[in-house]
């Protein structure tokens, strides 16, 4: 089963991911000194950022009109929904900033070139980081899945205060509500 639109998805027909414990170790971890390429043509070292940072990770965004990575992509729990998740962070970006997010980033293992096209197409107001070499993924032991020989990050969101992970949202479903859930947490935990 494949749904035609990258953004309009009937979540009742998509299997929800279960909490496999893959992110349980992340709370309170210190972000390692890993530099990643960003879609705004900069290099970002998350461990050097001051204040509150939101990083939402996802397996891979799709391309309009292109065939998915595998035929049954929509049936892999947690795979479908990267574009709706990203668009929800775009749409709530200003509110996230007001609620205390000094920085907002997307993160996937896709190449910087691919992500830059996607960021431009979706008019993202924040950079997306490429962990194509899996440096951050391995350093934090992020939960991953293997699809078509590729290692992909399972969908999650990290709220980081001065290089320490303060809160983890995992699993994330439906993906298009992730930014709203992050925003709610930020509002409830402002100044803490």
Secondary structure, 3 states (H helix, E strand, C coil): CCCCCCCCCCHHHCCCCCCCCCCCCCCCCECCCCEEEECCCCEEEHHHCCCEEEEEECCCCCCCCCCCCCCCHHHCCCCCCHHHHHHHHHHCHHHHHHCCCCEEEEEECCCHHHHHHHHHHCCCCCCEEECCCCHHHHHHCCCEEEECCEEEECCEEEEEECCEEEEEECCCCCHHHHHHHHHHHHHHCCCC
